[in-house]
Every structure is written in C-alpha cells, then in structure tokens.
C-alpha cells in the first residue's frame, strides 16, 4: 500500500488544502489560492477517512459500510478516486514532500512603478515583464510620479511555477499563476485604498450596480464579462469592477474595484457609443488576441453594495435569454473553473462559504448584449 497523504499540488509547496463541509458535500480550498475543489458525499467520506487513518484499506472499509456495497466494488471506487486525486495533485507521496522553506524576497526586482488609489499610495516592482504587462494597463489611471514615506511597497517574483507577492519586505502570499499573483496584489492594494471591513474573498467577476444593489458576472476569460459590463454602462448602470469582485467578511457586501476594463478587439466599437469622459488605452497583444483597456470615468459612487446574485454568463449565438437558478454546490464548482482568491484564514473562508450558501446563483444565457443587460436589470429588481 502506497504511503500518501492529503497534500498540496506537488509543484507549489506553499499551503495544503483545507476541507470545509457544506450541506452533504465538502469544499477543498487552498489558503490564498485561486483554487477550490468540490467533494461529493462519497469523496468527502474517503477524504476524511484517509486524513484520519492514512490507510486506503480503511477507506475501502468505510465506503463499503456506508453505502452497503461489496468490498470489490468499494476497492475499485477507492482506487479510481485516489488515482484522480493524484492526477490533479491532491495527493502526493510522502517522499515527494520537500519541506523547503519559502525563499526570501529576491534582490533583483526591477524598477518600481508608483501608484495612488483612493487614499493609498503603493509601488510595484517585478523582474518579470509578463506580469507588469498584465498589471499595468489595469491601474494605469492610478500612476503617480513617486510614492510617499507611508506608501506600501510590493515586490512580485516567480520561481519554479510559484508566484510570490511581498509587501514591505515580508511574504504576503504565494499563488499558482500570474492571475493569482495579480489578484493577491490588487486585493491587498484595494483593501488599503478603501480601508474598512476585511475581505474574505475576491471573485474573478465583473460587478454591475444600479446605485442600491449589485450583481456579479462571473465567467472564464473571454466569456464576455467586459463586453456585457460596457453594454450595461451604456444602458445607464454602473460598473464597479471588471476583473475583481471583493466580498467583505462582516457585512456580506461587495466592494468597488475601479480598475481598467479589458475589451477584446471585437468589442472596441462599444467604446464609440460611450458618453464623453471615458478613454481607451493603447493596444496590447495577448495570447488570446489584441485587447485595450477602458479607464474608469470616475471613482465609484458607492464603495460597497449588497449583492442580489451571482450570475455565470453563457453567451451563445441563437441562445434564448434565460436565468437558470443553480445551487451553491454547482456554483462553487463553476467558481473553481472561473477563478477566485480567498483570504488565507479559516474563519474568513467559513464566512465566505456561509455567505455563498445564502446568495442566489444563476446561469445567465443570452445571445445579444441587450438581452444580457435586460436579464441583469431583471435580477437587480428582484
């Protein structure tokens, strides 16, 4: 029998996943990462049994007893589940765990770029031009010539596939991708700019508001969040954020994240219809095509608003416009695909999962942007 343990993805080495029961399922979350994994009831039983016993035989016995199946069936199901977990990095051999300490902040960081956001000043230094090219257009409207003595200094580095964000010389968090590093940095910077309630999570989602409430539009990159956001602005709504939906731990409200809105080439014509005062950035080349960034016109009218729903957008040619209510387990599984950042504190994660369990979640299907905006307005009025 192999010696395995619930562990981190072997390539990272910066935090093992925690399991949180939710309804009759389990949610695995790695602190501070843009990652979650939903365990169905039988998988949760196997995970908890193995965490307690480190014995695959005990898992087979527990599965057979709980579900009233014969030992051969239980052994096959356990082996299949464990093989899947190894394949996605949830289990690793004890021998592969290095126990190496986190590296110190690199000495070579490249020149710092200075920003002012709200009432906060900060600087960002990173030797990786790929990261700076991704970050800079989103906060270009916040550039300043220099930072004051109270400014926060961020340094971002990458080593062996792990991105690390340092704040004032100390490790803030590590992430598994450039997106994670950007999210960690912006989450901390935005929290500093709009100090108040602590954040428990930030979703990879746009935030559309009507002045009293908001909805979050989640979706993978390229799903159409930015296009629908600009269409909503044209219809008189407000975009509080295009790429981040920060959730406040105590109040359950969603905070504004006034960053640049990324528009892919096919949506640039929407800019021509926007009222005066907006500006469009230069063209940036991305792996997925050419993009430009729309600078926020003003600071948001409200720094946080109560959310009405989380909408997973699904634009399809010829699709009939509809909202389809989904449960929290399906919503969490979708968030695991679209991206999120979660505060690396157990109480914050529990607060976020409890908040998610009460939030209405929908699949939002539509063809044209006008249809999508109409569904957004319908949700805001609900």
C-alpha positions as CSV (number, residue, x, y, z in Angstrom):
1,X,0.0,0.0,0.0
2,X,1.4,3.4,-1.0
3,X,2.1,6.0,1.6
4,X,0.0,9.0,0.7
5,X,-1.3,12.0,2.5
6,X,-3.7,14.8,1.7
7,X,-1.3,17.4,0.4
8,X,-0.7,20.4,-1.9
9,X,-0.2,20.2,-5.6
10,X,3.4,18.9,-5.8
11,X,4.6,21.8,-7.9
12,X,3.7,24.6,-5.5
13,X,4.7,23.9,-1.9
14,X,3.1,26.8,-0.2
15,X,-0.1,25.6,1.6
16,X,-2.1,22.4,1.9
17,X,-5.8,22.4,1.2
18,X,-8.4,22.6,4.0
19,X,-11.7,20.8,3.8
20,X,-15.0,22.5,4.8
21,X,-18.3,20.6,5.0
22,X,-21.1,22.3,3.1
23,X,-24.5,20.6,3.0
24,X,-23.6,16.9,2.4
25,X,-20.6,17.8,0.3
26,X,-17.1,19.0,1.1
27,X,-15.2,22.0,-0.3
28,X,-11.4,21.8,-0.5
29,X,-9.7,25.2,-0.6
30,X,-6.0,26.0,-0.6
31,X,-5.5,29.1,1.6
32,X,-4.7,32.2,-0.5
33,X,-5.0,30.4,-3.9
34,X,-7.4,30.8,-6.8
35,X,-8.5,27.2,-6.3
36,X,-11.2,25.1,-4.9
37,X,-12.4,21.5,-5.4
38,X,-15.9,20.2,-4.5
39,X,-16.1,16.7,-3.0
40,X,-19.4,14.8,-3.4
41,X,-20.6,12.9,-0.3
42,X,-18.7,9.6,-1.0
43,X,-15.5,11.5,-1.9
44,X,-15.8,13.5,1.3
45,X,-16.1,10.3,3.3
46,X,-12.9,9.0,1.6
47,X,-11.0,12.2,2.2
48,X,-11.9,12.4,5.9
49,X,-11.2,8.7,6.5
50,X,-7.8,8.9,4.8
51,X,-6.9,12.1,6.6
52,X,-7.6,10.4,9.9
53,X,-6.1,7.0,9.1
54,X,-3.6,7.4,6.2
55,X,-4.9,3.9,5.2
56,X,-6.5,3.1,1.8
57,X,-7.8,-0.2,3.4
58,X,-9.7,1.9,6.0
59,X,-11.2,3.9,3.2
60,X,-12.4,0.8,1.4
61,X,-14.0,-0.5,4.6
62,X,-15.7,2.9,5.3
63,X,-17.1,3.2,1.8
64,X,-18.4,-0.4,1.8
65,X,-20.1,0.0,5.2
66,X,-21.6,3.5,4.5
67,X,-23.1,2.6,1.1
68,X,-23.8,-1.1,1.6
69,X,-21.6,-2.2,-1.4
70,X,-19.3,-5.2,-1.6
71,X,-15.6,-4.9,-0.9
72,X,-14.5,-5.4,-4.5
73,X,-16.7,-2.5,-5.6
74,X,-15.6,-0.3,-2.8
75,X,-11.9,-1.1,-3.5
76,X,-12.4,-0.2,-7.2
77,X,-14.2,3.0,-6.4
78,X,-11.5,4.0,-3.9
79,X,-8.7,3.2,-6.3
80,X,-10.3,5.2,-9.1
81,X,-10.9,8.2,-6.8
82,X,-7.3,8.2,-5.4
83,X,-5.9,7.9,-9.0
84,X,-7.9,11.0,-9.9
85,X,-6.7,12.9,-6.8
86,X,-3.1,12.0,-7.6
87,X,-3.6,13.2,-11.2
88,X,-4.8,16.6,-10.1
89,X,-2.3,16.9,-7.3
90,X,-4.5,16.5,-4.2
91,X,-2.4,13.5,-3.0
92,X,1.3,13.1,-3.1
93,X,3.9,10.6,-1.9
94,X,5.4,11.4,1.4
95,X,8.8,11.2,-0.2
96,X,8.0,14.0,-2.6
97,X,7.3,16.5,0.2
98,X,10.4,18.6,0.4
99,X,9.6,20.8,3.4
100,X,11.8,23.5,1.9
101,X,11.3,27.0,3.4
102,X,9.8,29.8,1.4
103,X,12.6,31.7,-0.4
104,X,13.4,35.2,0.7
105,X,12.4,38.3,-1.4
106,X,14.7,38.5,-4.4
107,X,17.4,41.1,-4.5
108,X,16.9,41.9,-8.2
109,X,13.3,43.2,-8.6
110,X,13.5,45.7,-11.4
111,X,12.4,49.4,-11.2
112,X,9.4,50.2,-9.1
113,X,6.2,51.7,-10.6
114,X,4.3,54.1,-8.4
115,X,0.5,54.4,-7.9
116,X,-2.1,56.2,-5.9
117,X,-5.5,54.6,-5.5
118,X,-8.1,56.2,-3.3
119,X,-6.3,57.4,-0.2
120,X,-3.4,54.9,-0.5
121,X,0.0,55.1,-2.2
122,X,1.9,52.0,-3.3
123,X,4.7,50.8,-5.6
124,X,5.1,47.6,-7.6
125,X,8.4,46.0,-8.6
126,X,8.8,42.8,-10.6
127,X,11.6,41.5,-12.8
128,X,9.1,39.7,-15.0
129,X,7.9,41.9,-17.8
130,X,5.0,39.4,-18.4
131,X,3.5,40.3,-15.0
132,X,3.9,44.1,-15.4
133,X,2.4,43.9,-18.9
134,X,-0.7,42.2,-17.4
135,X,-1.0,44.5,-14.4
136,X,0.0,48.0,-15.6
137,X,-3.0,48.6,-18.0
138,X,-5.5,47.8,-15.3
139,X,-4.2,50.5,-13.0
140,X,-2.6,52.9,-15.5
141,X,-5.1,55.6,-14.4
142,X,-3.6,55.4,-10.9
143,X,0.0,56.1,-11.9
144,X,2.0,58.7,-10.0
145,X,5.5,60.0,-10.2
146,X,6.6,58.8,-6.8
147,X,5.4,57.3,-3.5
148,X,5.4,59.0,-0.2
149,X,7.0,57.7,3.0
150,X,3.9,55.8,4.1
151,X,3.5,54.0,0.8
152,X,3.2,50.2,0.6
153,X,5.9,48.6,-1.4
154,X,5.1,45.4,-3.3
155,X,7.6,43.0,-4.9
156,X,6.4,40.1,-7.1
157,X,8.6,37.2,-8.0
158,X,8.3,33.8,-9.7
159,X,10.2,30.6,-9.1
160,X,9.5,27.0,-10.1
161,X,6.0,27.9,-11.2
162,X,5.1,29.7,-7.9
163,X,4.4,33.4,-7.9
164,X,5.1,35.2,-4.6
165,X,3.9,38.6,-3.6
166,X,5.9,40.5,-0.9
167,X,4.6,43.5,1.0
168,X,7.2,45.8,2.6
169,X,9.8,43.1,2.6
170,X,7.6,40.3,4.0
171,X,5.9,37.5,2.1
172,X,2.2,38.4,1.7
173,X,1.1,35.3,-0.2
174,X,2.1,32.8,-2.8
175,X,-0.1,31.8,-5.8
176,X,0.0,29.2,-8.5
177,X,-0.3,31.5,-11.5
178,X,0.2,35.1,-12.8
179,X,-3.5,35.6,-12.3
180,X,-3.2,34.6,-8.6
181,X,-0.3,37.0,-8.1
182,X,-2.2,39.9,-9.7
183,X,-5.3,39.1,-7.6
184,X,-3.3,38.9,-4.4
185,X,-1.6,42.2,-5.0
186,X,-4.7,44.1,-6.2
187,X,-6.8,42.6,-3.3
188,X,-4.3,43.9,-0.8
189,X,-3.9,47.3,-2.5
190,X,-7.6,47.9,-2.9
191,X,-8.2,47.0,0.7
192,X,-5.6,49.5,1.7
193,X,-7.2,52.1,-0.5
194,X,-10.7,51.5,0.7
195,X,-10.0,50.5,4.3
196,X,-12.8,49.2,6.4
197,X,-14.3,45.7,6.6
198,X,-11.9,42.9,6.0
199,X,-12.2,40.9,2.7
200,X,-13.0,37.2,2.8
201,X,-12.7,36.6,-1.0
202,X,-12.4,38.2,-4.4
203,X,-14.1,36.5,-7.4
204,X,-12.9,36.8,-11.0
205,X,-16.1,38.6,-11.9
206,X,-17.5,42.0,-13.0
207,X,-19.7,44.0,-10.7
208,X,-22.7,45.8,-12.1
209,X,-24.8,48.2,-9.9
210,X,-27.9,50.3,-10.0
211,X,-27.0,52.6,-7.1
212,X,-28.6,50.4,-4.4
213,X,-27.6,46.9,-5.2
214,X,-25.2,45.0,-7.4
215,X,-24.8,41.7,-9.3
216,X,-21.6,39.8,-10.0
217,X,-20.9,38.5,-13.5
218,X,-18.6,35.5,-13.3
219,X,-17.0,33.7,-16.2
220,X,-13.8,32.4,-17.6
221,X,-11.5,34.8,-19.6
222,X,-13.2,35.5,-22.9
223,X,-16.7,34.7,-21.7
224,X,-17.9,38.2,-22.4
225,X,-17.9,39.8,-18.9
226,X,-16.3,43.1,-20.1
227,X,-18.5,43.4,-23.2
228,X,-21.6,42.9,-21.1
229,X,-20.3,45.4,-18.5
230,X,-19.8,48.1,-21.1
231,X,-23.2,47.4,-22.5
232,X,-24.7,47.8,-19.0
233,X,-22.9,51.2,-18.6
234,X,-24.4,52.3,-22.0
235,X,-27.8,51.3,-20.6
236,X,-27.3,53.5,-17.5
237,X,-25.9,51.1,-15.0
238,X,-22.6,51.4,-13.2
239,X,-19.6,49.1,-13.4
240,X,-17.9,48.8,-10.0
241,X,-15.3,46.4,-11.3
242,X,-14.4,44.3,-14.3
243,X,-12.0,41.7,-13.1
244,X,-12.5,41.5,-9.3
245,X,-15.5,41.3,-7.0
246,X,-14.2,41.7,-3.4
247,X,-16.5,40.4,-0.7
248,X,-16.5,42.0,2.7
249,X,-16.4,39.5,5.5
250,X,-18.6,41.1,8.2
251,X,-21.2,42.8,6.1
252,X,-21.5,40.4,3.1
253,X,-21.3,43.4,0.7
254,X,-19.3,43.6,-2.5
255,X,-16.6,46.3,-2.6
256,X,-15.9,48.5,-5.6
257,X,-12.7,47.7,-7.5
258,X,-12.3,50.6,-10.0
259,X,-9.7,49.0,-12.4
260,X,-9.4,49.2,-16.1
261,X,-12.0,47.2,-18.1
262,X,-10.3,44.9,-20.7
263,X,-12.0,44.9,-24.1
264,X,-11.1,42.4,-26.8
265,X,-10.9,43.6,-30.3
266,X,-14.4,42.6,-31.3
267,X,-15.8,44.9,-28.6
268,X,-13.9,48.1,-29.3
269,X,-16.8,49.5,-31.3
270,X,-18.8,49.7,-28.0
271,X,-16.3,52.5,-26.9
272,X,-17.6,54.8,-29.6
273,X,-21.1,54.8,-28.1
274,X,-19.9,55.7,-24.5
275,X,-20.5,59.2,-23.2
276,X,-17.6,61.6,-23.0
277,X,-15.0,61.3,-20.4
278,X,-14.0,57.7,-21.0
279,X,-10.6,56.9,-22.5
280,X,-9.3,53.8,-24.2
281,X,-5.7,52.6,-23.8
282,X,-3.2,51.6,-26.4
283,X,-3.4,48.2,-28.0
284,X,-1.9,45.3,-26.0
285,X,-1.0,41.9,-27.5
286,X,-2.3,38.9,-25.6
287,X,-2.1,35.2,-26.3
288,X,-5.8,35.3,-27.0
289,X,-5.7,38.3,-29.3
290,X,-5.4,42.1,-29.1
291,X,-7.0,44.0,-26.2
292,X,-7.5,47.5,-25.0
293,X,-8.4,48.9,-21.5
294,X,-11.2,51.3,-20.8
295,X,-10.3,53.6,-18.0
296,X,-12.9,54.2,-15.2
297,X,-14.5,57.6,-15.7
298,X,-14.8,58.5,-12.0
299,X,-14.4,56.9,-8.6
300,X,-17.4,54.7,-7.8
301,X,-20.4,56.4,-6.2
302,X,-20.6,53.7,-3.6
303,X,-17.6,51.9,-2.1
304,X,-19.7,48.8,-1.4
305,X,-23.2,47.5,-2.1
306,X,-25.3,44.5,-1.1
307,X,-25.3,41.8,-3.9
308,X,-28.5,40.5,-5.3
309,X,-27.0,37.5,-7.1
310,X,-24.0,35.8,-8.7
311,X,-24.5,35.2,-12.4
312,X,-22.4,32.9,-14.5
313,X,-22.7,34.3,-18.0
314,X,-23.1,31.9,-21.0
315,X,-23.4,33.9,-24.3
316,X,-24.3,31.7,-27.3
317,X,-25.4,32.5,-30.8
318,X,-29.1,32.0,-31.1
319,X,-29.5,31.2,-27.3
320,X,-32.8,32.1,-25.8
321,X,-32.4,34.6,-23.0
322,X,-33.0,33.0,-19.6
323,X,-31.9,32.8,-16.0
324,X,-31.5,29.3,-14.6
325,X,-31.2,29.0,-10.8
326,X,-28.4,26.7,-9.5
327,X,-27.4,25.5,-6.1
328,X,-24.4,26.5,-4.1
329,X,-22.5,23.3,-4.9
330,X,-22.8,23.8,-8.6
331,X,-21.9,27.5,-8.2
332,X,-18.8,26.6,-6.2
333,X,-17.7,24.1,-8.9
334,X,-18.1,26.8,-11.5
335,X,-16.1,29.3,-9.5
336,X,-13.3,26.7,-9.3
337,X,-13.2,27.0,-13.1
338,X,-13.6,30.7,-13.5
339,X,-11.2,31.8,-10.8
340,X,-11.2,33.3,-7.3
341,X,-8.9,34.4,-4.5
342,X,-9.8,33.5,-0.8
343,X,-8.3,35.1,2.3
344,X,-5.8,32.6,3.9
345,X,-7.7,32.5,7.2
346,X,-10.0,29.7,8.3
347,X,-12.7,32.0,9.7
348,X,-12.7,34.1,6.5
349,X,-13.2,31.0,4.4
350,X,-16.1,29.8,6.6
351,X,-17.7,33.2,6.4
352,X,-17.4,33.3,2.6
353,X,-18.9,29.8,2.3
354,X,-21.7,30.7,4.6
355,X,-22.3,33.8,2.5
356,X,-22.3,31.8,-0.7
357,X,-24.8,29.4,0.7
358,X,-27.4,32.2,1.0
359,X,-26.6,34.1,-2.2
360,X,-28.9,33.4,-5.2
361,X,-26.8,32.0,-8.1
362,X,-27.8,31.6,-11.8
363,X,-26.6,30.6,-15.2
364,X,-27.3,33.6,-17.4
365,X,-27.9,32.6,-21.0
366,X,-28.3,35.1,-23.8
367,X,-27.3,35.9,-27.4
368,X,-27.1,39.7,-27.7
369,X,-25.6,42.2,-25.2
370,X,-29.0,43.9,-25.0
371,X,-30.6,40.6,-23.9
372,X,-27.9,40.1,-21.3
373,X,-28.4,43.6,-19.9
374,X,-32.1,43.1,-19.7
375,X,-31.5,39.9,-17.6
376,X,-29.1,41.8,-15.4
377,X,-31.7,44.6,-14.8
378,X,-34.3,41.9,-14.0
379,X,-32.0,40.4,-11.4
380,X,-31.3,43.8,-9.8
381,X,-35.1,44.4,-9.5
382,X,-35.8,41.0,-8.0
